[in-house]
Amino acid sequence: MNLSLYSIQAFIILDAEGNRVLAKYYHPKSHPDGESKEFLTLKEQKAFEKGLWQKTKKAGDIILYDSHLAVYKHSLDLILYLISKPIENELMIATVLTSLTDALTMLLRNSLEKRAVLENLDLVLLCLDETVDDGIIVDTDATAIASRVSRPRPDTTEIVINEQTIMNAYQTVKERVAQKIIQQM
């Protein structure tokens, strides 16, 4: 048995009709352990995705498809997949997918649907990169993943008011009033 840190071979999001929304394949040409030589071309990737969608369009969690372990989750009009080798721990891969979908749900404000994913593709890819790095699982804490990815909202920026700020404002107003009085004389 050839163990490796490279657990994830692909992350795929397909819509309700089986069309690709997002796909990220890890090590498409060769894997460091010398085993994996799948998904070399876009045509092979699309054929794999189409067959995978046919098998998983109905509810479920985990299947073995085309010598790959596919852990998947339905979300409104999307199906999210993590693909790995069949020797990987199904529970670990399922935990990673759950963490990733939970983080995405937080980031997309409880709207994990095709439109939200496409509009926030940068957040989705950053979230994926914080969870899986080049096929290696790096984090499974959804809150931590979402906090590292989230960006501050411009409408919630706090203005810090302290004693110095108030004194500066008072001094500016005082100088302007003095200038107006001098100009009127």
C-alpha positions in Angstrom: 0.0 0.0 0.0 1.5 3.3 -1.1 0.5 6.0 1.4 0.8 9.7 0.5 -0.3 13.1 1.7 -1.8 13.7 -1.7 -5.4 12.6 -0.9 -7.5 14.7 -3.3 -7.3 14.3 -7.0 -10.0 16.7 -8.0 -12.7 19.2 -6.8 -15.6 19.5 -9.1 -18.9 21.5 -9.0 -21.5 20.5 -11.5 -24.9 22.1 -12.0 -28.3 20.4 -12.0 -27.9 19.5 -15.7 -24.4 18.0 -15.3 -22.6 21.0 -16.7 -19.2 22.1 -15.2 -19.4 25.1 -13.0 -15.9 24.7 -11.6 -13.3 22.0 -11.7 -9.8 21.8 -10.3 -7.8 18.7 -10.9 -4.6 18.1 -8.9 -1.6 16.4 -10.5 -3.2 15.9 -13.9 0.1 14.8 -15.6 1.8 12.7 -13.0 1.5 12.1 -9.3 4.6 12.0 -7.1 3.9 8.4 -6.2 3.9 7.5 -9.9 0.4 5.9 -9.8 -2.0 8.5 -11.1 -2.1 9.3 -14.8 -5.8 10.1 -15.1 -7.5 13.2 -16.4 -4.8 14.2 -18.9 -7.0 16.1 -21.3 -10.0 18.3 -21.1 -12.0 15.7 -23.1 -11.1 13.0 -20.5 -12.1 15.3 -17.7 -15.5 16.2 -19.3 -16.2 12.5 -20.0 -15.4 11.6 -16.4 -17.6 14.5 -15.1 -20.6 13.5 -17.3 -20.4 9.9 -16.2 -20.0 10.9 -12.6 -23.1 13.2 -12.8 -25.1 10.4 -14.3 -24.3 8.2 -11.3 -24.8 10.9 -8.7 -27.6 13.1 -9.8 -29.8 11.5 -7.2 -29.2 11.9 -3.5 -26.3 10.1 -1.9 -22.9 10.7 -0.3 -20.1 8.4 -1.5 -19.6 6.1 -4.5 -16.8 4.3 -6.2 -16.8 5.4 -9.8 -14.3 4.6 -12.5 -11.7 3.5 -9.9 -12.1 6.7 -8.0 -13.7 7.5 -4.7 -16.2 10.2 -5.2 -17.6 12.0 -2.1 -20.4 14.4 -3.1 -23.0 16.7 -1.6 -26.1 18.3 -3.2 -26.7 22.0 -2.6 -29.8 23.5 -4.3 -28.8 23.5 -8.0 -25.3 22.2 -7.5 -23.4 19.0 -6.7 -20.0 19.4 -5.1 -17.5 16.6 -5.5 -14.2 15.6 -4.0 -12.4 12.9 -6.0 -9.7 10.7 -4.5 -8.1 7.3 -4.9 -10.2 4.4 -3.7 -7.7 3.6 -0.9 -8.4 7.0 0.9 -10.4 7.2 4.1 -14.0 8.0 3.1 -14.8 9.6 6.4 -11.8 12.0 6.1 -12.7 13.0 2.5 -16.4 13.5 3.6 -15.2 15.7 6.5 -13.2 17.8 4.2 -16.1 18.2 1.8 -18.5 19.1 4.7 -16.0 21.7 6.0 -15.5 23.2 2.6 -19.3 23.4 1.9 -19.9 24.9 5.4 -17.2 27.5 4.8 -18.6 28.3 1.4 -22.1 28.6 2.9 -20.7 31.1 5.4 -18.9 33.1 2.8 -21.8 33.2 0.3 -24.2 34.2 3.0 -26.2 30.9 3.1 -26.6 30.9 -0.7 -24.6 28.0 -2.0 -26.1 28.0 -5.5 -24.8 28.3 -9.0 -25.3 32.1 -9.4 -23.6 32.9 -6.1 -20.7 30.6 -6.9 -20.2 32.2 -10.3 -20.4 35.7 -8.9 -18.0 34.9 -6.1 -15.6 32.6 -7.9 -12.6 34.2 -6.3 -13.9 33.4 -2.8 -14.8 29.9 -3.8 -11.3 29.2 -5.2 -9.6 30.9 -2.2 -11.7 28.7 0.1 -10.7 25.6 -1.8 -7.0 26.6 -1.6 -7.3 27.1 2.1 -8.8 23.6 2.5 -6.8 21.6 -0.1 -3.3 22.6 -1.3 -2.2 20.8 -4.4 -4.1 17.7 -3.4 -3.0 17.8 0.3 -5.7 18.4 2.9 -4.6 21.3 5.0 -7.6 22.3 7.1 -11.0 21.0 8.1 -12.3 23.8 10.3 -15.0 25.6 8.4 -14.9 28.7 10.6 -11.1 29.1 10.3 -11.2 28.6 6.6 -14.0 31.2 6.1 -12.2 33.7 8.4 -9.0 33.5 6.4 -10.8 33.9 3.1 -13.3 36.6 4.0 -12.7 40.1 3.1 -13.8 43.1 5.2 -17.0 44.7 3.9 -16.7 48.4 3.1 -20.0 49.2 4.7 -19.0 47.9 8.1 -15.7 49.7 8.4 -15.6 51.2 11.9 -14.3 54.7 12.4 -12.2 55.0 15.5 -13.0 58.1 17.5 -10.7 58.8 20.4 -9.8 61.9 22.4 -7.1 62.9 19.9 -9.5 62.8 17.0 -12.0 65.0 18.8 -9.3 67.5 19.7 -8.1 67.6 16.1 -11.7 68.3 14.9 -12.2 71.0 17.5 -8.9 72.7 16.6 -9.8 72.6 12.8 -13.2 74.2 13.5 -11.7 76.8 15.8 -9.1 77.8 13.1 -11.8 78.1 10.4 -14.1 80.2 12.6 -11.2 82.5 13.4 -10.3 82.8 9.7 -14.0 83.7 8.8 -14.1 86.4 11.6 -10.8 87.9 10.3 -12.1 87.9 6.7 -15.3 89.7 7.7 -13.4 92.6 9.5 
